[in-house]
């Protein structure tokens, strides 16, 4: 193999591996000397694709710089390009390579959940299980329920639930509330629920309303109106005017909702489920704005900001050159490359609608691979018309606004990072890599003590690296002991790994507190042999007023007052407040689980408000119930032996 080394000598073992690659579809990974992943790519022909990296003279481009770092390679052969697409993007999201465009998943999408209904057994009064419930949901999907979505935001789900309440009057209450109602709640009074809990609607009529709600979510609004009108006229012919009036009111509510929502069903296209994708690139940053249309309703949008955009460009173009003539590659813009990366990564875990309306032309092979992956036809529309064009223009405008906001925020955040680094004599050569970790302790009168660790890097908070620590074995309320415990647990292994060159310590460790907390941190770092200059405490100022905070150092330096309007203090306050927020939310969740049993009592079939109150009164709280035997629980009025055993199992 005639290999051009570009003034760089590659390992002969690496070159022999390249020469031995098969001419089959697959995925390849490049690694640097430290074991970091440089690039992940897919190919129809592994041998042709990988060889091109080592045979071509890439000059001083970013891809040329990447190639000189390659010391190791891994490849995986697959059966088809669709499999290669799936594996490639799973690896990109897992390995975070430096030269790939990467879209991070900030959180899962919310769904609208419709619980499955179970018919009541003969002789039993209807329970909540017999009447489907609508609810906001985020998490793993269960087969026994139906899910609609995904939705771009929690607001979109809750707005849809409100519409279903207004028109179809479906219930939203938990089964435990439903099963213990003796009279209708406020939602019935304001005409948002048909009160199935007290028998104000028959199971058959409620099932019909549920079916119509499903059709509404699927975009079959005109069919629903037609059916309701026919039933209304049939009741009128039978002189059943009360039933006819109910249907008339439901039709009126549905028509009003449609008018208020200005629902456009895609004009002549008849679109029901569509994703609209618009991309904007500026200042080395990019934004992909995803707008969703479900059931014919425009549900709003959501921005995504990829990382490694500049580094990834050359590698993406090089890959494209091997799939198409150079004349076509030159026409492919950076916007198109970013959008294709988003489509490939985003739709691995999210259902794909039949139509994608895109601001850039999308590679046909990518769409074919995506369609093969999901097993259904998917159409990508560029330069749309009519309603689709309106949707796309809205998405493009929002992409531009979101990117402008990001650039403004990042400019401000970078200025804050530099100001703090200058104020504390931290390294200035690579502010992107500046890492700050901050700790806070939270509890209520010593109960449910938790410590939080939040991480700041690359000019922003790194949510995925946050950690919570349950603090045990200390005197309740002893914040110093809690701080000692969390710092010891956090840095014992990290210090050893750093000495072996397998990890990097933070540039600054912040603790929320003054001399006492800093003194405890100093002891831990001294025992671990770590640099005391890394530690700083955020001490409240006079009167504990915001803006008067001072920094206290473990290495004996004088206190530093950064100034009320200091950009450095703004960053310190941002990190400190985030640590406090993260700690207190964890503490509250833990406390709620201890005090209320994480709603376990209410989740046990047969435990309503009265029995729960009796149990809590007898044993003094969930802790007392949990420490009691099944026999002791059975002594409470209204608790049978079988129910006592069920309670015991649930709490253990």
Protein Blocks (a to p, Z undefined) as FASTA:
>chain_A
ZZdekhpacdfklmmmmmmpccbddddddddfkopafbdcddfblmlmmmmmmmpcgkja
fklmmmmmpcbdcddddfbfklmmmmmmmmmmmnopakbccdddfbdcdddddddddddd
ehiacdfklpccddddeddddfkbccedddfbfklmmmmmmmmmmmnopafbdfklmmmc
cbdcfklmnopaghlmnopacfklmmmmmmmmmmmmnopmmmmmmmmmmmmmmmmmnopa
klmmmmmmmmmmmmmmmmmnopaehijnopabdcddddddeehiacddddddeehiaebd
cddddehklmmmmmmmmmmmmmpcfklmmmpcfklmmmmmmmmmmmmmgccdfbdcdfbd
cdfklmmmmmmmnopacdddehiehjlmmmmmmmmmmmmmmmmmmmmmmmmmmmmmmmmm
mmnopafklmmlpccdddddddeehiapacdddddeehiacfklgccdddehiaehilkl
mmmmmmmmmmmmmmmmmmnopaccdfbdcdeddfklmmmmmmmmmmnopafklpccdddd
ehhighiaccddfkopacddebjklmklmmmmmmmmmmmmmmmmmmmmmmmmmmnonomm
mmpghiafklmmmmmmmnopaklmmmpcfklmmmpghiafklmmmmmmmmZZ
